[in-house]
Amino acid sequence: MTAPAPSPAPDSTGGPGGGSDLHLDLSPEGPRRTALAQALRAAVRSGRLPGGTRLPPYRTLAADLGLARNTVADAYAELVAEGWFTARQGSGTRVAGGAAAAAGAAGAPAGPVPERPRHDLLQGAPDPASFPRGAWAASARRSLAAAPTEAFGPGDPRGRPELRRALAGYLARTRGVRSGPENIVICSGFANGLRLLASLRPRDWAVESYGLPFHRGILDAAGLRAHPVAVDGDGARTGEVPARARTVLLTPAHQFPTGVPLLPVRRAAAVEWARATGGVIVEDDYDGEFRYDRKPVGAVQGLAPEHVVYAGSLSKSLSPALRLGWLVLPDHLVDPVLAAKGQRESWAGALDQLALADFIECGAYDRHVRRMRLRYRGRRDRLVSVLAERVPQVRVTGIAAGLHAVVELPRGREAAALDRARAAGLALDGLSSYRHPADRSQPREGLVVGYAAPPETAFGRALDALAEVLRRSVADG
Ligand SMILES: Cc1ncc(COP(=O)(O)O)c(C=O)c1O
């Protein structure tokens, strides 16, 4: 085929070395043009070359494959004529949108696609639409321009010094954490920090009787024992930590998931336990910034820095996509944690760390947290008032802080309420799913309602659906 070149500026991306790489397996049989056209069709059909992909200039692909330039031009022209590719003045040759689908290979997963819930009230995520893209981009740009050359080398497992300095100041000011940058180790979120600690602490741990199964799973996977400590309306009963436990995992600011702050005498009891036994408290401060009442709860770490590992994360305050968190360590744990991390940082990217340091130092983090606090408090108020009006029989608890609340249910009602919720297209969890399997205290039932993430337009409808599910659950008894 000797069709004219479909693309008038085939090498506009930079001459023979320009354009993108393209791996193609050409059949050794038959004319080269036919083999190339077949390989290109197969690449589109398989989804390897999605619609819109720009193809390499003729000269580049010809050089890469050891073909004549005209052979590539002819093969491209053939695929343009067949509708697989498009060629437009100035933008070269591209894969046509929908070419794979038209060829009957859209790359759709086999089997039935699960139906998405219509109303998502699962706890866990902050509002993804409120990520401060502009301010983050400005911090990323500024910090990139100012980064020293060594920042582009292999990462230091302690984390960037700029970020550790910024965090030491921020955590002291907002959470009452007592630490210098030398006691801070950056990690890739709380779960990563917990894995590091699990790898070096003795076998017996104590955990709250209600908590994230995922976190208990991390301890299990490390071969540790996680003994339950009962949780009641004042948080974990820290006076009842099992004698053999050497490490206690707590969520003092906002018990997860029941939502209560740890009573001051229980904070003191936890510190007393640590001092008396030489034990370590791991303080998971996952949403400590989001308090809506007038009693800010400082970190337990401030009471006993030598006995508490304070763990923070961006997952609720900014976005779980960043995978950044920090451990504030007692002196005696700094070296063991660094040894557990290894000689080089494997998880937390230095450039995001630098951006975060700038984001904190320029005040953007404070501004974002304050803005989100107002927004989430508004969400929480709507949840409480809709339920108070429509289902006054239910109690909503854990509302003083955080991004979720618990709607308490009488014993024996949770499973049916969850079934109803599912049928109504409402995604949320029951309180029972967070219970430690070995918990011997009185079981509690309820629905854990995340109110931060739904888009504004969907939130009202989700609340209506929830109120209706609860109304029927309570009425049916
Ligand atoms: C109880 C609790 N701890 C910690 C975190 C933070 O986890 P990570 O930093 O691993 O995303 C979360 C979720 O955001 C959580 O629910």
Ligand as a Chemical Component Dictionary entry (heavy atoms), coordinates in Angstrom:
data_LIG
# 
_chem_comp.id                   LIG 
_chem_comp.type                 NON-POLYMER 
_chem_comp.pdbx_formal_charge   0 
_chem_comp.three_letter_code    LIG 
# 
loop_
_chem_comp_atom.comp_id 
_chem_comp_atom.atom_id 
_chem_comp_atom.alt_atom_id 
_chem_comp_atom.type_symbol 
_chem_comp_atom.charge 
_chem_comp_atom.model_Cartn_x 
_chem_comp_atom.model_Cartn_y 
_chem_comp_atom.model_Cartn_z 
_chem_comp_atom.pdbx_ordinal 
LIG C1 C1 C 0 -8.289 4.150 63.644 1  
LIG C2 C2 C 0 -7.441 4.682 62.532 2  
LIG N1 N1 N 0 -6.138 4.834 62.754 3  
LIG C3 C3 C 0 -5.307 5.317 61.779 4  
LIG C4 C4 C 0 -5.798 5.648 60.546 5  
LIG C5 C5 C 0 -4.841 6.156 59.504 6  
LIG O1 O1 O 0 -4.363 5.089 58.789 7  
LIG P1 P1 P 0 -3.298 5.246 57.619 8  
LIG O2 O2 O 0 -2.411 6.387 57.992 9  
LIG O3 O3 O 0 -2.604 3.939 57.589 10 
LIG O4 O4 O 0 -4.060 5.530 56.371 11 
LIG C6 C6 C 0 -7.150 5.462 60.257 12 
LIG C7 C7 C 0 -7.737 5.776 58.933 13 
LIG O5 O5 O 0 -7.531 6.761 58.328 14 
LIG C8 C8 C 0 -7.989 4.974 61.295 15 
LIG O6 O6 O 0 -9.300 4.796 61.067 16 
# 
loop_
_chem_comp_bond.comp_id 
_chem_comp_bond.atom_id_1 
_chem_comp_bond.atom_id_2 
_chem_comp_bond.value_order 
_chem_comp_bond.pdbx_ordinal 
LIG C1 C2 SING 1  
LIG C2 N1 SING 2  
LIG C2 C8 DOUB 3  
LIG N1 C3 DOUB 4  
LIG C3 C4 SING 5  
LIG C4 C5 SING 6  
LIG C4 C6 DOUB 7  
LIG C5 O1 SING 8  
LIG O1 P1 SING 9  
LIG P1 O2 DOUB 10 
LIG P1 O3 SING 11 
LIG P1 O4 SING 12 
LIG C6 C7 SING 13 
LIG C6 C8 SING 14 
LIG C7 O5 DOUB 15 
LIG C8 O6 SING 16 
# 
